[in-house]
Structures are given as C-alpha cells and as structure tokens.
Amino acid sequence: MRTPEFFIVGHGKTGTTSLHRILRTHPQVFMPELKEPRYLASDMAPRAGFENGPREHGYPTTLEQYLELFAPAAEGQRTGEATTTYLWSHTAAKAIAELQPQARIIATFREPASFLRSLHLTFLLGRNETERDLRRALELEDERRDGRSIPPNSHRPQLLLYSEHVRYGEQLRRFREHFAAEQMLVQTYDDFRDDNEATIRRILDFVGVDDSVALDTVAANVTRRTVRSWRGKAMLEDVTLGRNPLAKAARQTIKAVTSQGMRRGAARTLQRQVVQPEVEPPDEELMAELRVRFKPAVLELSELLDRDLVTLWGYDKL
C-alpha cells in the first residue's frame, strides 16, 4: 500500500489549511480530502468517553485504515498529508520515520503570542475550550495538567496546555533526531503570508514536483470569530445534526414548515449574530507579557535555524 512521502507537520494557524487546499490541486500531488488524519501522533488520543463521538467519525484508528487514505493516488503522484499537531506531538516524529524514513517534512512556525491567541480562538470555536479569557486559560494550565478545570466538551484536553505549543526548539529537535537537514523545510507563517506564491513554489520543488504549474493561491485562514453562547451553539448543532430525539423532532418540524433557502438563511444569521460574533481586538498588555515570557523560545529557534526571528517578530523591541 502507498505510504505518504511528505508531511505538513504544523503548526496550526500558519496557513496549513490553505496550503493543503492548494497542493491538492497540483496534478502530480495526492493528498487525502481528510486534512489532519493525526494517526501518527499517539498522544493525540481523545479523552476517555469521546472515542466514539461524532468528532472522531472518519478518522483512521489502524495502520490499514490510515494507508487506505492514500490508495487512490495515481502512479507517479507524490503522496502527502497535513496534520498540524505532529509538530506538537512527542511521538509523531519517530512514528513518521518508522513508516517512511525518506519522508519530506514541512514545518511552519509563528510568532508565539499571536499564535497562542489564534489557537485559543480556534479552540473556543471547536468547544475544546470554554474559558474566553486567554490570560485565565493560560493560568489554568497547572490545574488542567492534573485533570481539573477541563471543559465538559473538551475531547482533547491535552491540547489546552498552551505553553507546550510554543516549545519550538524542543519540537524542531525531535524531528531533527530522525530526519536529515535536506529532508526538512522549515519556514515561518510570515513567509506564507507575505509571499504566498513563492512559498508554494518552494514547497513544490521541495517535495519533488513541477513548481511551474499554474495554481490558485489561497489566503491563510485567519480566525475572525469566537463564541458568545455555548448553549446556543450546542442547540444549533444538535438541531442541525439531529443528535437526540428532541433535536430530531425539532429538525423535522422546521423542515416541514420552511424552505431550504429559509433554513440556510436562518442558520447563517444565527451563526453570524448569536453564536459567533466578531472577535475583540487582542489584549495588547497580555500580548506584550507573552512576548517577554516566550522570548527565550524565539532566541532558541533563531539559533537552530540560523535565522533572525527576534527582529522578524519584533522581539528586539521588547
């Protein structure tokens, strides 16, 4: 069976979704429609009781299921996948190397403070997090490490230890233990954001396909919304998906008395105005505190990459 030949390992909120979409349109590249199979990160296992939940549907749980994702690849196509938590994971680098020793690794890092803010907003949208205040969420890390203060719908609470996401030097070294320098392409979110096309061409050349093919570039996916009402979001999802008898009955009643267009319009209105209002501006005081806190991580990554990220990310002005 085919095994993936290149891996987009993260981080999240660095344009990986856009990159996945763009690469899938290249005729010499095959990537499964399922983004983030996450199979090779054993420490990404869901919380007890969530293993068979709707959020886990369709994700591979065996090696055979994982490799089946790449079975439709045509002869001559380069196969790859994108799982942003592989860089965070303590087990993925070794697992990738054991499966595909010649794998090409693409890693993207982002300025720590903006990354954590965006990650927090994403977790709020996905109901993995319920603490709306990022400062308070960071303060809860010790409690959550001990299994306390876990949101009831958090299916992967291990991801709520925010500071562990920005242990950049440790993460990079884990992959360097298993892959040679020529097998790794390390870039920043700024590279993708500032020159999208050049970054895509560089990645195409790195994975070994024609980098002159015309492709439509896609802007990085920026988190612009957050959650105002958890109850409203949960009720809307329950009715939309018919998750319980009451929700199924409500869904059938709504379908009987409204047109499809009316239902779609109402759902969009609820999502836009009630459930997901616009995100508030960042707390600049907290952002400054985070940059001071994580400056050592930026210094370490700069040294490992032999690249001045301190100046690029404005840490020289702290």
KENUMAR-760979 format. One record per residue (C-alpha): y, x, z. Coordinates in pm, whole numbers, padded with zeros to 5 digits, always signed. Each point is the difference from the previous one (the first is absolute). Last residue first. Layout:
<sites>
YXZ...
</sites>
This chain:
<sites>
+04444+01082+02394+00152+00113-00329-00284+00231-00106-00232-00300+00029+00156-00155-00308-00328-00084-00175+00040+00253-00283+00153+00256+00237-00293+00002+00241-00243-00054-00288+00061+00354-00120-00327+00075-00181-00262+00264+00076-00251-00284+00027-00143+00110+00335+00340+00119+00124+00174-00323-00094-00283-00197+00160+00050+00183+00328+00378-00043-00004-00036-00370-00075-00248-00044+00286+00234+00191+00234+00284-00239-00106-00202-00297+00124+00183-00071+00325+00346+00086-00134-00059-00220-00302-00132-00277+00222+00313+00008+00218+00224-00022-00308-00195-00300-00130+00027-00163+00343+00378+00034-00002+00012-00120-00361-00181-00323+00083-00102-00093-00352+00167-00290-00180-00163-00340+00054-00283-00104-00231+00053-00316-00204-00183-00305+00122-00379-00038-00038-00143-00313+00163+00278-00253-00013+00230+00068-00294-00201+00192-00259-00356-00093+00089+00091-00362+00062+00196-00023-00322-00278+00164-00199-00252-00245+00143+00221-00296-00084+00045+00116-00357-00373+00058-00044-00081-00342+00138+00256-00175-00219-00134+00178-00309-00356-00098+00082+00102-00364+00030+00008-00183+00330-00172-00297+00166-00368+00085-00032+00045+00376+00033+00183-00046+00332-00280-00220+00132-00268+00248-00106+00184+00288+00168+00051-00196+00320-00371-00083+00012-00093+00365-00061+00243+00113+00272-00157-00241+00248-00351+00109-00095+00081+00375+00025+00099+00282-00238+00125-00217-00284+00153+00301-00178+00352-00135-00052-00017-00211+00317-00111+00289+00219+00245+00244-00163+00295-00236+00057-00110-00062+00359-00029+00373+00072+00342+00075-00149+00161-00284+00195-00162+00111+00324+00103+00359-00060+00360-00108-00056+00266+00251-00108-00212+00246-00198+00149+00285-00205+00141+00053-00345+00130+00287-00214-00298+00233-00010+00058+00223-00303-00272+00025-00266+00092+00301-00211+00138-00086-00342-00248-00030-00284-00016+00226-00304-00132-00148-00323-00225+00255-00168+00016+00177-00336-00280+00257-00021+00132+00358+00008-00182+00100+00319-00342-00003-00164-00258+00021+00278-00112+00273+00238+00073-00128+00350+00289+00248+00038+00146-00079-00344+00012-00368+00088+00157+00081+00338+00275+00211-00158+00072-00271-00256+00029-00259+00279+00242+00220+00194+00212+00057-00311+00018-00377-00060+00100-00095+00353+00274+00254+00040+00193-00080+00320-00247-00240+00162-00318+00193-00075+00142+00337+00100+00173-00152+00304-00333-00137+00121-00111+00360+00025-00265+00201-00182-00331+00172+00061-00240+00054-00288-00331+00141+00120-00300+00135-00191+00179+00323-00097+00050+00079+00370-00372-00018+00070-00146-00300+00180-00198-00037+00323+00206+00171+00271+00315-00075-00200-00065-00370+00054+00002+00028+00379+00295+00240-00019+00216-00266-00167-00066-00252+00275+00067+00247+00282+00327+00104-00160+00114-00358-00055-00062-00142+00343+00221-00287-00111-00254-00283+00013-00104+00098+00352+00347-00095+00126-00061-00362-00096-00305-00069+00213-00022-00351-00145-00259+00112-00256-00272+00002+00265+00068-00373+00043-00192-00080-00320-00058-00378-00006+00313-00082+00198-00005-00379+00025+00022-00015+00380+00264+00277+00020-00128+00289+00214+00196+00051+00324-00292+00190+00157-00287+00193-00158+00074+00333+00168+00164+00140-00316+00193-00326-00008+00150+00069+00340+00095+00353-00100+00153-00117-00329+00208-00281+00149+00322+00205+00002-00016+00031-00378-00022-00378-00034+00297-00033+00238+00213+00222-00221-00120-00184-00311+00111-00336+00139-00191-00278-00174-00312+00035+00216-00254-00218-00180-00201+00261-00191-00315-00036-00211+00153-00325-00119+00017+00129-00359+00375-00050-00023+00050+00171+00336-00219+00289-00106+00215+00045-00310+00318+00000+00207-00146+00268+00229-00099+00213-00299+00353-00022-00140+00151+00111+00332-00261+00273+00036+00072+00136-00349+00377-00010+00048-00034+00210+00316-00263+00240-00138+00151+00102-00339-00281-00074-00242-00316+00182-00101-00215-00050-00309-00353+00131-00051-00195+00020-00326-00348+00153+00028-00216+00103-00297-00370-00013+00078-00229+00293-00081-00208-00041+00318-00059-00371-00073-00202-00189+00263-00006+00275+00263+00362+00089-00066+00109-00363+00027-00184-00038+00332+00159+00319+00138+00351-00115-00089-00066-00357+00119-00103+00072+00359+00318+00052+00204+00184-00272-00193+00378+00004-00047-00026+00156-00347-00280-00241-00091+00222-00287+00118+00170-00040-00338-00314-00086-00189+00041+00043-00376-00299+00037-00234-00101+00212-00295-00212+00021-00311+00084+00209-00306-00109-00177-00317-00226+00181-00244-00273-00262+00001+00140-00331+00112+00046-00092+00364-00165-00333+00091-00223+00169+00263+00297+00123+00208+00002-00281+00259-00379+00020+00006+00039+00334+00177+00139-00172+00309-00269-00267+00006-00269+00269-00022+00166+00204+00272-00007-00299+00233+00274-00212+00159+00209-00065-00310+00304-00229+00036-00022-00343-00160+00066-00203+00313+00131+00209+00289+00325-00194+00045-00194-00327+00006-00182+00101+00319-00350+00143+00009+00078+00317+00192+00280-00158+00206-00199-00054+00321+00015+00365+00101+00306+00163-00155-00024+00112-00359-00141+00341-00097+00269+00237-00129-00155+00292+00191-00275+00015-00263+00254+00090-00267-00206+00034-00320-00019-00377-00056+00377-00050-00006-00030-00212-00323+00381+00033-00017+00092-00179-00321-00264-00234-00137+00064-00019-00374-00217+00306-00037+00155+00311-00157-00099+00124-00342+00216+00246-00187-00009+00109-00366+00163-00319-00131+00289+00026+00250+00089-00345+00135-00182+00060+00330+00226+00301+00062+00311-00219+00012-00137-00257+00244-00137+00264+00236+00330+00189-00008+00190-00318+00085-00226-00062+00297+00024+00365+00104+00381+00000+00001+00044+00175+00333-00039-00295+00238-00356+00110+00079-00078+00369+00030-00221+00048-00180-00339+00118-00126+00024-00054-00373-00349+00120-00089-00136+00155-00318-00346+00027-00150-00146-00324+00130-00379-00015-00019-00193-00151-00287-00356-00111+00066
</sites>
